[in-house]
Amino acid sequence: MRDLCRARLSHFTDLSSQRRGNANPPLSEATEYLLHSNADSMNIMDSSNQDATNTYNEIGRTVVSFMVDCGMKDADVNPSHLSLAFEYAYEPLSRFWRDFDLATVMEAVSARFPDWHSAAQARNQSAAQVLREVDDILHANATDEANAEMLMALPVQVRPTEAQAATDWICAELQKRGLESERRFAERDGWRCGERALEVARSLEQAAVGIQCERVGTRTARMVRDRMLAAGRV
């Protein structure tokens, strides 16, 4: 499955490289991290694999719908817009980001925006570079999700509830587990990993009891879409 994921992701860089006559660059460290982090799910049943594929097929359609509603064209397929579209399509699933099937989603995007590769080249950015930047975004979200999972495993009475306390606990726990690279990554952006992990945990726990709780990114994406649709009706 790991090799299949690599092969499907490289499909999008193959097309771009063929047009340029260049070899594909290797997948980013973020992609390798995500591939390895999913090793525990390699042996799940075929029916579960099909369910996951169906889920990300639907997410791909939602991503494309968002981009179309916002009036985006091939030239607008870039990391920031894709990230916003992913937030719009977000579902409160415990492994949404860690199991994110980028290949399936990008198949849907490429079907609707077939010239996004050449559009990226026109702004001096290869398709591979776009995907590597998207990898980094997914990696950051997946890390926040994993940190939230650690917090949620704690008894409620001892779980940190404030951002700084959550950050301190996450970094200490990662160090205790010998996960040095993960600890260093958690310290990025001014040690805000606790704030982000608490947001993920809150949305997952509220969704589990039927309460809608939007991520900040999801709320922002919906506001952008609503504004673009309203502007189009003027």
Secondary structure, DSSP 8 states (H G I E B T S, - for coil): -HHHHHHHHHHHHHHHHHHHT-------HHHHHHHHHTGGGTT--HHHHHHHHHHHHHHHHHHHHHHHHTT--GGG-SHHHHHHHHHHH----TTTTTT--HHHHHHHHHHH-TTHHHHHHHTT--HHHHHHHHHHHHHHHHHHHHHHHHHHTS-GGGS--SHHHHHHHHHHHHHHTT-HHHHHHHTHHHH-HHHHHHHHHHHHHHHHTT-----HHHHHHHHHHHHHHHHHH-
